[in-house]
Amino acid sequence: MSWLARTAKNVVARLPGGRRLSAELEHSRRQRDTLQKRLEKLEHQREVLRRRLEVRRERMRASMPDPVVLEQSLSARYAALVQNANRDQASAERESAFAARSVAYREVLDDDSIGTMEDIVSGTTAGLHWTVPAQSDRPDSLTGRLVWERRLPLEEILRTRELAVGRAMIDIGANVGTTSIPRVVLGDFGWVYAIEPDPANYACLCQNVVRNRLRGLVLPDRVAIGDTNGEMTLRMQATGTHHLVTRASDVSDSERVTVSCLTLDTWVERMGIDLADVAFIKSDTQGWDARVLAGASRVLSQKHIAWQIEFSPAMLERSGRSMDEVYALLQQHFTHFIDLRSESGAHVRPASELRKALAYVGKGRRTYTNVLLYSADHSRTT
């Protein structure tokens, strides 16, 4: 204690009630020092945990395949795929059967203007031709990511590869094919059913399939998937994003387009799809995923099919479904899940822990995550 502090303490002690006040001040000082030490200890523990987490992340990154490897192999695999004469007959028969059931795809194939579309941007990424609707050149736009930056969602493909392999995949919200086309080219699936409701995106999707000579391997249909059969309003924004809305009155005329809507169960039956062939379903519908699940009871009963859904509480609730309904649906139909964007790593967890594990999403910087869901085979004994 300094001379000045000791002098001040002696002066205070001589005042009326000074001894009691001095004792209280001394007690407060000791409490302050104790709290300061605790704070310093907590800061040290936080720093240790941060370093451990960073080490864990580095180990995970080192143990996982690099997306660059997939990108480097795409061109060679694509060349081999399109030259494989053995697939021609099966692909042609598959496309013919699909076109007979899909009015939208049949119209595209009959339309000679598919190669002369306006308001589009084209480029080449990973040896593949890509056409996208003309949007802003911001990095977060589809045009920015795919054409200017030449970036495909290969990291997301890698994260799901343990379960995302098989004969066929259904891609709900396929956009222009940035997942469907690489999945086929890489050999993850023999063919992909690609569903996209937005007219501009669908036109580009079809052009990407045709120009990359993937007819019969990627089978695109223009329809929205939800919990009812009929029509829905799709809001198309200037940024290139789009989502279904529950009330058409909430959307201006310039942004509104009416699209056909079917439940997944109805669509699968209408297209004559054998669910035994389907191993994986990706649903990326800007918050409509809860309604997709609600209209897919027959598909969900096929326990061999794994699902990937985009999980954003704000967008899910915008669709008119409560989070309680979402959790109930997921826990009813799946036994396990993996949070693909968790900062602590992609760990397998029981579906009963979904609510607790995803409680952080929508808070702070993390507005959404992608969740991989599957059902364990309880018919086997270990």
Contacts in CASP RR format, 6 or more apart in sequence:
PFRMAT RR
TARGET T0000
AUTHOR 0000-0000-0000
METHOD contacts of the structure
MODEL  1
MSWLARTAKNVVARLPGGRRLSAELEHSRRQRDTLQKRLEKLEHQREVLR
RRLEVRRERMRASMPDPVVLEQSLSARYAALVQNANRDQASAERESAFAA
RSVAYREVLDDDSIGTMEDIVSGTTAGLHWTVPAQSDRPDSLTGRLVWER
RLPLEEILRTRELAVGRAMIDIGANVGTTSIPRVVLGDFGWVYAIEPDPA
NYACLCQNVVRNRLRGLVLPDRVAIGDTNGEMTLRMQATGTHHLVTRASD
VSDSERVTVSCLTLDTWVERMGIDLADVAFIKSDTQGWDARVLAGASRVL
SQKHIAWQIEFSPAMLERSGRSMDEVYALLQQHFTHFIDLRSESGAHVRP
ASELRKALAYVGKGRRTYTNVLLYSADHSRTT
1 9 0 8 1.000
9 22 0 8 1.000
12 18 0 8 1.000
12 21 0 8 1.000
12 22 0 8 1.000
12 25 0 8 1.000
13 19 0 8 1.000
13 22 0 8 1.000
15 21 0 8 1.000
53 343 0 8 1.000
53 344 0 8 1.000
56 344 0 8 1.000
56 345 0 8 1.000
57 343 0 8 1.000
57 345 0 8 1.000
60 345 0 8 1.000
64 158 0 8 1.000
65 158 0 8 1.000
67 154 0 8 1.000
67 155 0 8 1.000
67 157 0 8 1.000
67 158 0 8 1.000
70 154 0 8 1.000
70 157 0 8 1.000
70 158 0 8 1.000
70 182 0 8 1.000
70 186 0 8 1.000
71 126 0 8 1.000
71 152 0 8 1.000
71 154 0 8 1.000
73 186 0 8 1.000
74 126 0 8 1.000
74 127 0 8 1.000
74 128 0 8 1.000
74 182 0 8 1.000
74 185 0 8 1.000
74 186 0 8 1.000
75 126 0 8 1.000
75 127 0 8 1.000
75 128 0 8 1.000
77 185 0 8 1.000
77 186 0 8 1.000
77 187 0 8 1.000
78 127 0 8 1.000
78 128 0 8 1.000
78 185 0 8 1.000
78 212 0 8 1.000
81 87 0 8 1.000
81 184 0 8 1.000
81 185 0 8 1.000
81 187 0 8 1.000
81 214 0 8 1.000
81 217 0 8 1.000
82 212 0 8 1.000
82 213 0 8 1.000
82 214 0 8 1.000
87 217 0 8 1.000
91 191 0 8 1.000
91 215 0 8 1.000
91 216 0 8 1.000
91 217 0 8 1.000
92 215 0 8 1.000
92 216 0 8 1.000
94 191 0 8 1.000
94 216 0 8 1.000
94 219 0 8 1.000
95 215 0 8 1.000
95 216 0 8 1.000
95 219 0 8 1.000
97 272 0 8 1.000
98 105 0 8 1.000
98 216 0 8 1.000
98 219 0 8 1.000
98 221 0 8 1.000
98 271 0 8 1.000
99 105 0 8 1.000
99 106 0 8 1.000
99 109 0 8 1.000
100 106 0 8 1.000
101 270 0 8 1.000
101 271 0 8 1.000
101 272 0 8 1.000
102 219 0 8 1.000
102 220 0 8 1.000
102 221 0 8 1.000
102 222 0 8 1.000
102 271 0 8 1.000
104 202 0 8 1.000
104 220 0 8 1.000
104 221 0 8 1.000
104 222 0 8 1.000
104 223 0 8 1.000
105 206 0 8 1.000
105 219 0 8 1.000
105 220 0 8 1.000
105 221 0 8 1.000
105 222 0 8 1.000
108 114 0 8 1.000
108 203 0 8 1.000
108 206 0 8 1.000
108 220 0 8 1.000
114 203 0 8 1.000
114 206 0 8 1.000
114 207 0 8 1.000
114 210 0 8 1.000
115 207 0 8 1.000
115 211 0 8 1.000
117 131 0 8 1.000
117 203 0 8 1.000
117 204 0 8 1.000
117 207 0 8 1.000
119 133 0 8 1.000
119 134 0 8 1.000
119 200 0 8 1.000
120 131 0 8 1.000
120 132 0 8 1.000
120 133 0 8 1.000
120 134 0 8 1.000
120 204 0 8 1.000
121 131 0 8 1.000
121 132 0 8 1.000
121 133 0 8 1.000
121 134 0 8 1.000
121 135 0 8 1.000
121 143 0 8 1.000
121 147 0 8 1.000
122 129 0 8 1.000
122 130 0 8 1.000
122 131 0 8 1.000
122 132 0 8 1.000
122 147 0 8 1.000
123 129 0 8 1.000
123 130 0 8 1.000
123 131 0 8 1.000
123 147 0 8 1.000
124 130 0 8 1.000
124 150 0 8 1.000
125 146 0 8 1.000
125 147 0 8 1.000
125 150 0 8 1.000
125 151 0 8 1.000
125 152 0 8 1.000
126 150 0 8 1.000
126 152 0 8 1.000
126 182 0 8 1.000
128 181 0 8 1.000
128 182 0 8 1.000
128 185 0 8 1.000
128 208 0 8 1.000
128 212 0 8 1.000
129 208 0 8 1.000
129 211 0 8 1.000
129 212 0 8 1.000
130 146 0 8 1.000
130 147 0 8 1.000
130 176 0 8 1.000
130 178 0 8 1.000
130 208 0 8 1.000
131 176 0 8 1.000
131 204 0 8 1.000
131 207 0 8 1.000
131 208 0 8 1.000
131 211 0 8 1.000
132 142 0 8 1.000
132 143 0 8 1.000
132 146 0 8 1.000
132 147 0 8 1.000
132 176 0 8 1.000
132 204 0 8 1.000
133 142 0 8 1.000
133 143 0 8 1.000
133 176 0 8 1.000
133 200 0 8 1.000
133 201 0 8 1.000
133 204 0 8 1.000
133 240 0 8 1.000
134 143 0 8 1.000
135 141 0 8 1.000
135 142 0 8 1.000
135 143 0 8 1.000
135 144 0 8 1.000
135 239 0 8 1.000
135 240 0 8 1.000
136 143 0 8 1.000
136 144 0 8 1.000
136 238 0 8 1.000
136 239 0 8 1.000
137 143 0 8 1.000
137 144 0 8 1.000
137 148 0 8 1.000
138 144 0 8 1.000
138 239 0 8 1.000
139 145 0 8 1.000
139 148 0 8 1.000
139 149 0 8 1.000
141 239 0 8 1.000
141 240 0 8 1.000
142 175 0 8 1.000
142 176 0 8 1.000
142 178 0 8 1.000
142 240 0 8 1.000
145 151 0 8 1.000
146 152 0 8 1.000
146 176 0 8 1.000
146 178 0 8 1.000
152 178 0 8 1.000
152 182 0 8 1.000
153 178 0 8 1.000
153 179 0 8 1.000
153 182 0 8 1.000
154 182 0 8 1.000
156 179 0 8 1.000
156 340 0 8 1.000
156 370 0 8 1.000
157 164 0 8 1.000
157 179 0 8 1.000
157 182 0 8 1.000
157 183 0 8 1.000
157 186 0 8 1.000
157 188 0 8 1.000
159 340 0 8 1.000
159 346 0 8 1.000
159 370 0 8 1.000
159 372 0 8 1.000
160 280 0 8 1.000
160 308 0 8 1.000
160 340 0 8 1.000
160 372 0 8 1.000
161 188 0 8 1.000
163 279 0 8 1.000
163 280 0 8 1.000
163 306 0 8 1.000
163 372 0 8 1.000
163 374 0 8 1.000
164 183 0 8 1.000
164 188 0 8 1.000
164 189 0 8 1.000
164 279 0 8 1.000
164 280 0 8 1.000
164 282 0 8 1.000
164 306 0 8 1.000
164 308 0 8 1.000
165 188 0 8 1.000
165 189 0 8 1.000
165 279 0 8 1.000
165 280 0 8 1.000
166 188 0 8 1.000
166 189 0 8 1.000
166 190 0 8 1.000
166 279 0 8 1.000
166 280 0 8 1.000
167 189 0 8 1.000
167 190 0 8 1.000
167 191 0 8 1.000
167 277 0 8 1.000
167 278 0 8 1.000
167 279 0 8 1.000
168 189 0 8 1.000
168 190 0 8 1.000
168 191 0 8 1.000
168 192 0 8 1.000
168 193 0 8 1.000
168 273 0 8 1.000
168 277 0 8 1.000
168 278 0 8 1.000
168 279 0 8 1.000
169 180 0 8 1.000
169 183 0 8 1.000
169 188 0 8 1.000
169 189 0 8 1.000
169 191 0 8 1.000
169 192 0 8 1.000
169 193 0 8 1.000
169 278 0 8 1.000
169 279 0 8 1.000
169 280 0 8 1.000
169 281 0 8 1.000
169 282 0 8 1.000
170 192 0 8 1.000
170 193 0 8 1.000
170 195 0 8 1.000
170 264 0 8 1.000
170 273 0 8 1.000
170 278 0 8 1.000
170 280 0 8 1.000
170 281 0 8 1.000
170 282 0 8 1.000
171 177 0 8 1.000
171 179 0 8 1.000
171 180 0 8 1.000
171 183 0 8 1.000
171 192 0 8 1.000
171 193 0 8 1.000
171 194 0 8 1.000
171 195 0 8 1.000
171 281 0 8 1.000
171 282 0 8 1.000
172 195 0 8 1.000
172 225 0 8 1.000
172 264 0 8 1.000
172 281 0 8 1.000
172 282 0 8 1.000
172 283 0 8 1.000
172 284 0 8 1.000
172 285 0 8 1.000
172 292 0 8 1.000
173 194 0 8 1.000
173 195 0 8 1.000
173 196 0 8 1.000
173 197 0 8 1.000
173 225 0 8 1.000
173 282 0 8 1.000
173 283 0 8 1.000
173 284 0 8 1.000
173 285 0 8 1.000
174 180 0 8 1.000
174 194 0 8 1.000
174 195 0 8 1.000
174 196 0 8 1.000
174 205 0 8 1.000
174 220 0 8 1.000
175 196 0 8 1.000
175 198 0 8 1.000
175 201 0 8 1.000
175 205 0 8 1.000
175 284 0 8 1.000
176 196 0 8 1.000
176 201 0 8 1.000
176 204 0 8 1.000
176 205 0 8 1.000
176 208 0 8 1.000
177 194 0 8 1.000
177 196 0 8 1.000
177 205 0 8 1.000
177 208 0 8 1.000
177 209 0 8 1.000
177 218 0 8 1.000
179 282 0 8 1.000
180 192 0 8 1.000
180 194 0 8 1.000
180 205 0 8 1.000
180 218 0 8 1.000
180 220 0 8 1.000
181 208 0 8 1.000
181 209 0 8 1.000
181 212 0 8 1.000
181 214 0 8 1.000
181 218 0 8 1.000
183 189 0 8 1.000
183 192 0 8 1.000
184 190 0 8 1.000
184 191 0 8 1.000
184 192 0 8 1.000
184 214 0 8 1.000
184 217 0 8 1.000
184 218 0 8 1.000
185 214 0 8 1.000
189 279 0 8 1.000
189 280 0 8 1.000
190 217 0 8 1.000
191 216 0 8 1.000
191 217 0 8 1.000
191 218 0 8 1.000
191 219 0 8 1.000
192 217 0 8 1.000
192 218 0 8 1.000
192 219 0 8 1.000
193 219 0 8 1.000
193 221 0 8 1.000
193 271 0 8 1.000
193 273 0 8 1.000
194 205 0 8 1.000
194 209 0 8 1.000
194 218 0 8 1.000
194 219 0 8 1.000
194 220 0 8 1.000
194 221 0 8 1.000
195 220 0 8 1.000
195 221 0 8 1.000
195 223 0 8 1.000
195 225 0 8 1.000
195 267 0 8 1.000
196 202 0 8 1.000
196 205 0 8 1.000
196 220 0 8 1.000
196 221 0 8 1.000
196 222 0 8 1.000
197 222 0 8 1.000
197 223 0 8 1.000
197 224 0 8 1.000
197 232 0 8 1.000
197 234 0 8 1.000
197 242 0 8 1.000
197 244 0 8 1.000
197 259 0 8 1.000
197 260 0 8 1.000
197 261 0 8 1.000
198 234 0 8 1.000
198 236 0 8 1.000
198 242 0 8 1.000
198 257 0 8 1.000
198 259 0 8 1.000
199 222 0 8 1.000
199 257 0 8 1.000
199 259 0 8 1.000
200 236 0 8 1.000
201 242 0 8 1.000
202 220 0 8 1.000
202 222 0 8 1.000
205 220 0 8 1.000
206 220 0 8 1.000
209 215 0 8 1.000
209 217 0 8 1.000
209 218 0 8 1.000
209 220 0 8 1.000
221 267 0 8 1.000
221 271 0 8 1.000
222 259 0 8 1.000
222 260 0 8 1.000
223 259 0 8 1.000
223 260 0 8 1.000
223 261 0 8 1.000
223 262 0 8 1.000
223 267 0 8 1.000
224 232 0 8 1.000
224 234 0 8 1.000
224 244 0 8 1.000
224 259 0 8 1.000
224 260 0 8 1.000
224 261 0 8 1.000
224 262 0 8 1.000
224 285 0 8 1.000
224 288 0 8 1.000
225 261 0 8 1.000
225 262 0 8 1.000
225 263 0 8 1.000
225 264 0 8 1.000
225 267 0 8 1.000
225 283 0 8 1.000
225 285 0 8 1.000
225 288 0 8 1.000
225 292 0 8 1.000
226 232 0 8 1.000
226 244 0 8 1.000
226 261 0 8 1.000
226 262 0 8 1.000
226 263 0 8 1.000
226 264 0 8 1.000
226 288 0 8 1.000
226 291 0 8 1.000
226 292 0 8 1.000
226 294 0 8 1.000
226 295 0 8 1.000
227 263 0 8 1.000
227 291 0 8 1.000
227 292 0 8 1.000
227 294 0 8 1.000
227 295 0 8 1.000
228 261 0 8 1.000
228 263 0 8 1.000
229 261 0 8 1.000
229 262 0 8 1.000
229 263 0 8 1.000
229 266 0 8 1.000
230 260 0 8 1.000
230 261 0 8 1.000
230 262 0 8 1.000
231 258 0 8 1.000
231 259 0 8 1.000
231 260 0 8 1.000
231 261 0 8 1.000
232 244 0 8 1.000
232 245 0 8 1.000
232 258 0 8 1.000
232 259 0 8 1.000
232 261 0 8 1.000
233 244 0 8 1.000
233 245 0 8 1.000
233 247 0 8 1.000
233 248 0 8 1.000
233 251 0 8 1.000
233 256 0 8 1.000
233 257 0 8 1.000
233 258 0 8 1.000
233 259 0 8 1.000
234 242 0 8 1.000
234 243 0 8 1.000
234 244 0 8 1.000
234 245 0 8 1.000
234 256 0 8 1.000
234 257 0 8 1.000
234 258 0 8 1.000
234 259 0 8 1.000
235 242 0 8 1.000
235 243 0 8 1.000
235 244 0 8 1.000
235 245 0 8 1.000
235 250 0 8 1.000
235 251 0 8 1.000
235 255 0 8 1.000
235 256 0 8 1.000
236 242 0 8 1.000
236 255 0 8 1.000
236 256 0 8 1.000
236 257 0 8 1.000
237 255 0 8 1.000
241 286 0 8 1.000
242 286 0 8 1.000
243 285 0 8 1.000
243 286 0 8 1.000
243 287 0 8 1.000
243 288 0 8 1.000
243 315 0 8 1.000
243 318 0 8 1.000
244 259 0 8 1.000
244 261 0 8 1.000
244 285 0 8 1.000
244 286 0 8 1.000
244 288 0 8 1.000
244 319 0 8 1.000
245 251 0 8 1.000
246 319 0 8 1.000
246 320 0 8 1.000
248 256 0 8 1.000
262 270 0 8 1.000
263 295 0 8 1.000
263 296 0 8 1.000
264 292 0 8 1.000
264 295 0 8 1.000
264 296 0 8 1.000
264 299 0 8 1.000
265 295 0 8 1.000
265 296 0 8 1.000
265 297 0 8 1.000
265 298 0 8 1.000
265 299 0 8 1.000
268 275 0 8 1.000
268 298 0 8 1.000
268 299 0 8 1.000
275 298 0 8 1.000
275 299 0 8 1.000
275 302 0 8 1.000
275 305 0 8 1.000
276 302 0 8 1.000
278 299 0 8 1.000
278 302 0 8 1.000
278 305 0 8 1.000
279 304 0 8 1.000
279 305 0 8 1.000
279 306 0 8 1.000
280 305 0 8 1.000
280 306 0 8 1.000
280 307 0 8 1.000
280 308 0 8 1.000
281 299 0 8 1.000
281 305 0 8 1.000
281 306 0 8 1.000
281 307 0 8 1.000
281 308 0 8 1.000
282 307 0 8 1.000
282 308 0 8 1.000
282 309 0 8 1.000
283 289 0 8 1.000
283 292 0 8 1.000
283 293 0 8 1.000
283 307 0 8 1.000
283 308 0 8 1.000
283 309 0 8 1.000
283 310 0 8 1.000
284 309 0 8 1.000
284 310 0 8 1.000
285 292 0 8 1.000
285 310 0 8 1.000
286 310 0 8 1.000
286 315 0 8 1.000
287 310 0 8 1.000
287 312 0 8 1.000
287 315 0 8 1.000
287 316 0 8 1.000
287 318 0 8 1.000
287 319 0 8 1.000
288 319 0 8 1.000
289 309 0 8 1.000
289 310 0 8 1.000
289 311 0 8 1.000
289 316 0 8 1.000
289 319 0 8 1.000
290 316 0 8 1.000
290 319 0 8 1.000
290 320 0 8 1.000
290 321 0 8 1.000
290 325 0 8 1.000
290 326 0 8 1.000
290 329 0 8 1.000
291 319 0 8 1.000
291 321 0 8 1.000
292 309 0 8 1.000
293 300 0 8 1.000
293 309 0 8 1.000
293 326 0 8 1.000
293 329 0 8 1.000
293 330 0 8 1.000
293 333 0 8 1.000
294 321 0 8 1.000
294 325 0 8 1.000
294 329 0 8 1.000
299 305 0 8 1.000
300 333 0 8 1.000
301 333 0 8 1.000
303 375 0 8 1.000
303 377 0 8 1.000
304 375 0 8 1.000
306 372 0 8 1.000
306 373 0 8 1.000
306 374 0 8 1.000
307 334 0 8 1.000
307 372 0 8 1.000
307 373 0 8 1.000
307 374 0 8 1.000
308 340 0 8 1.000
308 370 0 8 1.000
308 371 0 8 1.000
308 372 0 8 1.000
308 373 0 8 1.000
309 370 0 8 1.000
309 371 0 8 1.000
309 373 0 8 1.000
310 368 0 8 1.000
310 369 0 8 1.000
310 370 0 8 1.000
311 358 0 8 1.000
311 361 0 8 1.000
311 368 0 8 1.000
311 369 0 8 1.000
311 370 0 8 1.000
311 371 0 8 1.000
312 361 0 8 1.000
312 362 0 8 1.000
312 367 0 8 1.000
312 368 0 8 1.000
312 369 0 8 1.000
313 323 0 8 1.000
313 361 0 8 1.000
313 362 0 8 1.000
314 362 0 8 1.000
314 367 0 8 1.000
315 368 0 8 1.000
316 323 0 8 1.000
316 326 0 8 1.000
317 323 0 8 1.000
327 354 0 8 1.000
327 355 0 8 1.000
330 337 0 8 1.000
330 351 0 8 1.000
330 354 0 8 1.000
330 373 0 8 1.000
331 351 0 8 1.000
331 352 0 8 1.000
331 354 0 8 1.000
333 373 0 8 1.000
333 375 0 8 1.000
334 351 0 8 1.000
334 373 0 8 1.000
334 374 0 8 1.000
334 375 0 8 1.000
335 350 0 8 1.000
335 351 0 8 1.000
335 374 0 8 1.000
335 375 0 8 1.000
335 376 0 8 1.000
335 378 0 8 1.000
336 348 0 8 1.000
336 349 0 8 1.000
336 350 0 8 1.000
336 351 0 8 1.000
336 373 0 8 1.000
336 374 0 8 1.000
336 375 0 8 1.000
336 376 0 8 1.000
337 348 0 8 1.000
337 349 0 8 1.000
337 351 0 8 1.000
337 354 0 8 1.000
337 357 0 8 1.000
337 371 0 8 1.000
337 372 0 8 1.000
337 373 0 8 1.000
337 374 0 8 1.000
338 346 0 8 1.000
338 347 0 8 1.000
338 348 0 8 1.000
338 349 0 8 1.000
338 371 0 8 1.000
338 372 0 8 1.000
339 345 0 8 1.000
339 346 0 8 1.000
339 347 0 8 1.000
339 349 0 8 1.000
339 357 0 8 1.000
339 358 0 8 1.000
339 369 0 8 1.000
339 371 0 8 1.000
340 346 0 8 1.000
340 369 0 8 1.000
340 370 0 8 1.000
340 371 0 8 1.000
340 372 0 8 1.000
341 366 0 8 1.000
341 369 0 8 1.000
341 370 0 8 1.000
342 357 0 8 1.000
342 369 0 8 1.000
349 357 0 8 1.000
351 373 0 8 1.000
354 371 0 8 1.000
358 369 0 8 1.000
358 371 0 8 1.000
360 366 0 8 1.000
361 367 0 8 1.000
361 368 0 8 1.000
361 369 0 8 1.000
362 368 0 8 1.000
END
